[in-house]
Amino acid sequence: MTAVLPRLCANPNGTCNYTYGQEVTKKDIFPDRFFSLGHGYYVSSKNFQSPSKEEMEAAFDANTETFTITDSSGNAVAPENVTNKIDTYQVYAKIGFTAPRSIFYSVNYNKSLDPLRPLGYKGLDPDTTYWGENQVTIRVTGELTYNANGGTDAPDAVAINPGEDSTITDAKPTAPEHKVFAGWNTKADGTGTAYAAGATERFEENTTLYAQWKPVEYAVTFDTAGGSDIAAQNVAHAEAAVAPEAPTREGFTFAGWYTDAAYTMPYDFAAAVTGPITLYAKWDPVPAPPAPSASPQQEAPQQVAPKETTPKTGLANTGASNIGGLTGAAVGMIVAGGLVSLLRRKNS
């Protein structure tokens, strides 16, 4: 009589799926009630460690038999003798992170067993032969989880395979109030490894990425109304803008910044910024300098013509208009008188 063990993992392809840190029981792998290998296998950290201890016990009376276990690299596990015990199989490996790839165990048990039934034990017939598949695949996968870290609606976790690339989701959690998304990080406080949304990365262990947030920034712009340019500022929510150097404008004096073009509300640079702001420069015209006063001019002294002395002729003064005529007549009389006098002297 020959008995055939069920296929490994009870799957047609002999593949068992496990995740990082999940305990694998050989009962899952070998479900036969007469040959059930149970084990406490945990995936190892970073590099898978070959099992350090194996125990195999038979669920039937049997002569001592040797079972050989090998891993996917062909590394043989020390053989174990099997006799007269309930069959268990335990693998002790480093607890923690899984192997960086799927793990293949080759279980060579295609040998005929000659069970010996002790008195009173109801076992199998001595001519029973046990055999089965000689390889089982333990497929190890991990999980990449997303933490909204103060936000809401974190993206769903995804499975990752060690040694294979994974794409970080483009989906973003809903931001807390007055915050914007700033990427992912392996630590909530941002001191770990940073990852950008949509990036392709390779993870070798279960990983949680925490959303990073930064304050919303608002633009503070300056309308100089014809003055020199002032650069805009990006100010985080609830922070204060920095008063810039005063602009200049020819012919005007800068008179401060205002929140409106009508200059009714001066701006306080100690105030918290909670939204976009435009500030308006006020200008006062420079007053024109007063015109210089002229020196008082001194009046030139009037030239007074010397008065002419004329002999009195007995003529009545008939007015200023006759002075010239009278003067000429007087001169004529004098000349005539002189000529008469000269003639007299000649004749005498």
matplotlib code that plots the C-alpha trace (Angstrom):
import matplotlib.pyplot as plt

x = [0.0, 1.3, 0.1, 0.8, 1.1, -1.0, 0.6, 2.6, 0.5, -2.5, -2.0, -1.5, 1.8, 3.0, 3.2, 2.4, 2.1, 3.2, 4.1, 7.0, 7.2, 4.3, 4.8, 4.7, 3.4, 4.3, 0.8, -0.2, 2.4, 2.0, -1.7, -1.6, -2.8, -0.2, 2.7, 2.1, 5.2, 4.6, 7.2, 7.8, 9.6, 10.0, 11.5, 14.9, 16.3, 17.8, 19.5, 17.7, 19.4, 19.3, 17.4, 19.6, 17.5, 15.2, 13.0, 11.1, 8.8, 6.7, 2.9, 3.2, 5.3, 8.4, 11.9, 14.4, 14.4, 16.4, 14.8, 16.9, 15.9, 17.6, 17.0, 16.7, 20.4, 21.0, 22.2, 21.4, 20.0, 21.5, 19.5, 17.2, 16.2, 12.5, 11.0, 7.9, 6.9, 4.3, 5.8, 6.7, 9.2, 10.5, 12.8, 14.4, 15.5, 16.0, 12.7, 11.9, 12.2, 11.8, 14.2, 14.9, 13.4, 11.0, 12.4, 12.4, 12.7, 13.4, 12.1, 13.4, 11.2, 10.6, 11.7, 9.8, 9.1, 8.8, 6.5, 6.8, 3.7, 4.3, 1.9, -1.4, -0.7, -3.0, -0.7, -0.4, 0.4, 4.1, 4.2, 3.0, 5.3, 5.0, 6.1, 5.1, 6.3, 9.9, 9.7, 7.7, 7.8, 7.3, 6.5, 7.4, 5.8, 5.7, 3.5, 4.0, 1.6, 0.8, 0.2, -1.6, 0.3, -2.2, -4.1, -7.0, -7.7, -4.3, -3.8, -4.4, -1.5, 0.1, 2.0, 5.7, 8.1, 11.6, 14.2, 11.6, 10.8, 7.7, 6.1, 5.1, 1.5, 0.6, -2.5, -2.2, -4.0, -6.3, -4.2, -4.7, -6.0, -3.5, -1.1, 0.1, 1.5, 5.4, 6.1, 6.6, 9.2, 10.0, 9.6, 6.7, 8.9, 10.7, 14.1, 14.0, 14.4, 12.3, 10.4, 8.6, 5.1, 5.3, 8.9, 10.1, 11.9, 13.0, 11.9, 13.5, 11.2, 7.8, 7.7, 5.4, 5.6, 4.4, 2.9, 4.9, 3.2, 4.3, 2.4, 0.5, 2.4, 0.8, 2.1, 2.7, 3.1, 4.1, 2.5, 5.0, 2.8, 5.6, 8.4, 11.3, 10.4, 10.0, 10.2, 7.2, 7.4, 6.1, 4.9, 3.8, 0.4, 0.1, 3.7, 4.5, 5.9, 9.2, 9.1, 11.2, 13.6, 11.6, 11.2, 12.2, 10.5, 11.8, 10.0, 8.2, 8.8, 7.8, 4.9, 4.4, 2.5, -1.3, -3.7, -5.8, -5.1, -7.0, -4.5, -7.1, -5.5, -1.7, -0.2, 1.3, 4.2, 3.8, 0.4, -0.1, -0.5, -3.6, -4.0, -2.6, -2.0, -1.2, 0.3, 0.3, 3.0, 1.9, 3.8, 4.0, 5.2, 8.4, 7.5, 9.1, 11.7, 10.6, 11.8, 14.7, 13.7, 15.2, 17.5, 15.8, 17.1, 18.2, 16.7, 19.3, 19.6, 17.8, 20.1, 19.1, 20.1, 21.8, 19.6, 20.5, 20.8, 19.3, 19.3, 16.0, 14.5, 11.5, 9.4, 6.8, 7.3, 4.7, 5.3, 7.8, 6.9, 8.3, 11.6, 13.4, 12.1, 13.0, 16.5, 17.1, 15.8, 18.0, 21.1, 20.2, 20.0, 23.3, 25.0, 23.4, 24.4, 28.0, 28.0, 26.7, 29.4, 32.1, 30.9, 31.0, 34.6, 35.5, 34.0, 35.5]
y = [0.0, 3.4, 6.7, 10.0, 13.2, 16.1, 18.8, 21.3, 24.2, 22.4, 24.6, 23.2, 25.1, 24.4, 28.1, 29.5, 33.3, 35.0, 38.5, 40.0, 38.8, 36.4, 33.0, 30.1, 26.8, 23.6, 22.5, 25.0, 23.6, 19.9, 19.5, 15.6, 14.3, 11.6, 13.7, 17.2, 19.4, 22.2, 24.9, 28.3, 29.9, 33.7, 35.6, 37.1, 40.6, 41.9, 38.6, 35.3, 32.9, 29.3, 27.3, 26.6, 23.7, 21.1, 18.5, 16.0, 13.4, 10.8, 10.5, 6.8, 3.9, 3.8, 2.7, 5.5, 7.4, 10.4, 13.4, 16.0, 19.7, 22.1, 25.8, 27.5, 27.9, 24.2, 24.5, 21.3, 21.3, 18.7, 15.5, 14.4, 10.9, 10.2, 7.6, 6.8, 10.4, 12.9, 14.6, 18.2, 20.5, 23.6, 26.2, 28.8, 31.9, 35.5, 37.1, 40.3, 41.2, 38.7, 37.4, 39.8, 37.3, 34.4, 31.4, 27.9, 24.8, 21.5, 18.7, 15.3, 12.7, 10.4, 7.5, 4.4, 4.1, 0.8, 1.6, -0.6, -0.6, -0.8, -2.9, -1.2, 1.4, 1.7, 2.8, 2.2, -0.9, -1.7, -1.7, 1.9, 4.2, 8.0, 10.5, 13.9, 17.0, 17.8, 21.6, 24.3, 28.0, 30.3, 33.6, 36.5, 39.9, 43.1, 46.1, 49.8, 51.8, 55.5, 57.6, 61.0, 62.4, 65.0, 65.0, 62.7, 60.1, 58.4, 56.3, 52.6, 50.3, 48.3, 45.0, 45.2, 42.5, 42.5, 43.1, 44.7, 48.3, 49.9, 53.2, 55.6, 56.7, 60.0, 60.2, 62.7, 62.8, 65.7, 68.4, 69.9, 73.5, 76.0, 73.3, 71.9, 68.5, 68.4, 64.7, 61.5, 60.6, 57.4, 59.4, 61.5, 64.4, 64.5, 63.4, 60.1, 59.3, 61.6, 60.3, 62.2, 61.2, 59.1, 58.1, 54.6, 53.1, 49.7, 48.7, 45.7, 45.7, 46.6, 50.4, 53.2, 56.6, 59.7, 62.6, 65.8, 69.2, 72.8, 76.0, 77.7, 80.7, 84.0, 86.6, 90.1, 92.5, 96.2, 98.8, 101.7, 104.0, 105.2, 104.7, 102.2, 98.5, 96.4, 92.6, 90.6, 88.4, 84.8, 84.7, 81.6, 81.5, 83.5, 84.8, 88.5, 90.2, 92.1, 95.8, 96.5, 99.3, 102.5, 103.1, 106.3, 108.6, 111.8, 114.9, 113.0, 111.8, 108.3, 108.4, 104.7, 101.6, 101.3, 98.5, 100.5, 102.8, 105.6, 105.5, 105.2, 102.3, 102.2, 98.7, 97.1, 94.9, 93.1, 91.7, 88.0, 87.4, 85.2, 85.7, 87.5, 91.2, 94.2, 97.2, 100.7, 103.3, 106.8, 109.8, 113.4, 115.9, 117.7, 121.4, 123.8, 126.1, 129.8, 132.2, 134.4, 137.9, 140.8, 143.5, 146.9, 149.2, 152.7, 155.5, 157.4, 161.0, 163.3, 165.6, 169.2, 171.5, 174.7, 177.7, 180.3, 183.8, 186.3, 190.0, 191.5, 193.1, 194.6, 192.2, 190.5, 186.8, 185.3, 181.8, 179.0, 178.8, 182.3, 181.9, 180.7, 183.6, 186.2, 184.9, 185.0, 188.5, 189.6, 188.1, 189.9, 193.2, 192.7, 191.9, 194.9, 197.1, 195.9, 196.6, 200.1, 200.8, 199.6, 201.8, 204.8, 204.2, 203.9, 207.1, 209.0]
z = [0.0, -0.9, 0.5, -1.2, 0.9, -0.3, -2.4, -0.4, 1.0, -0.5, -3.6, -7.1, -7.4, -4.0, -3.1, 0.3, 0.8, 3.9, 5.0, 6.9, 10.4, 10.0, 11.6, 9.1, 10.4, 8.7, 9.3, 6.7, 4.3, 5.0, 6.0, 6.0, 9.3, 9.3, 8.3, 9.6, 9.8, 12.2, 12.6, 14.2, 11.3, 11.3, 8.5, 9.4, 9.5, 6.2, 5.4, 5.8, 8.2, 7.6, 10.3, 13.2, 14.6, 13.0, 14.7, 12.8, 14.5, 12.9, 13.5, 13.1, 14.2, 12.1, 11.9, 12.3, 9.0, 7.8, 6.3, 4.6, 4.3, 1.9, 1.2, -2.2, -2.5, -2.0, 1.6, 3.3, 6.8, 9.1, 8.7, 11.5, 12.5, 12.7, 14.9, 16.9, 17.6, 16.6, 13.5, 14.1, 12.3, 13.8, 12.2, 14.4, 12.6, 13.5, 14.4, 12.5, 8.9, 6.1, 3.6, 0.7, -1.7, -1.7, 0.1, -1.3, 0.8, -0.7, 1.5, 0.5, 2.0, -0.9, 1.1, 2.0, 5.7, 7.5, 10.5, 13.5, 15.6, 19.3, 21.3, 21.6, 19.0, 16.0, 13.3, 9.6, 7.8, 7.6, 3.8, 3.6, 1.6, 2.0, -0.6, -1.8, -3.5, -2.8, -2.9, -1.2, -1.9, 1.0, -0.8, 1.4, 0.9, 3.0, 3.4, 2.7, 4.8, 4.8, 7.9, 7.5, 10.4, 11.5, 8.2, 7.2, 4.5, 4.3, 1.1, 1.4, 2.3, -0.5, -0.7, -1.5, -2.5, -1.2, -3.9, -6.2, -6.9, -5.5, -6.5, -3.8, -4.2, -5.8, -3.6, -0.8, 2.5, 3.3, 4.8, 8.3, 8.3, 7.0, 5.9, 2.6, 1.7, 1.6, 0.8, 2.8, 5.5, 7.4, 10.7, 11.8, 12.7, 9.3, 10.6, 8.7, 5.0, 2.8, -0.2, -2.9, -4.1, -7.3, -6.7, -7.4, -4.5, -3.2, 0.4, 2.1, 5.1, 6.3, 6.0, 7.2, 5.5, 7.4, 5.6, 6.0, 6.2, 6.0, 6.6, 3.8, 2.5, 1.4, -1.0, 0.4, -2.5, -2.5, -4.8, -4.8, -6.9, -9.1, -6.6, -6.7, -6.8, -3.7, -3.9, -2.8, 0.3, 0.9, 4.5, 6.3, 7.8, 11.1, 10.7, 10.2, 7.1, 7.3, 6.8, 3.6, 3.1, 2.2, -1.5, -3.1, -5.6, -7.0, -5.7, -2.9, 0.6, 1.6, 4.1, 5.0, 3.8, 3.8, 3.2, 0.8, -2.1, -0.4, 2.5, 5.3, 7.1, 7.9, 7.9, 11.1, 10.2, 13.6, 12.5, 11.6, 7.9, 7.3, 3.5, 0.5, 1.0, -1.2, 0.5, -1.0, -0.6, 0.4, -0.8, 0.3, -2.3, -1.4, -0.9, -3.4, -1.8, -1.3, -4.1, -2.9, -1.9, -4.2, -2.6, -2.3, -5.1, -4.1, -6.1, -8.1, -7.0, -9.3, -11.3, -10.7, -13.6, -12.5, -12.6, -15.2, -13.9, -16.2, -15.9, -15.0, -18.0, -16.4, -18.3, -16.4, -15.9, -18.1, -17.3, -17.8, -21.5, -22.2, -20.4, -23.5, -25.6, -23.1, -22.6, -26.4, -26.6, -23.8, -25.4, -28.6, -26.9, -25.3, -28.6, -30.3, -27.5, -27.9, -31.6, -31.1, -28.6, -30.9, -33.8, -31.6, -30.7, -34.3, -35.3, -32.6]

ax = plt.figure().add_subplot(projection="3d")
ax.plot(x, y, z, "-o")
ax.set_aspect("equal")
plt.show()
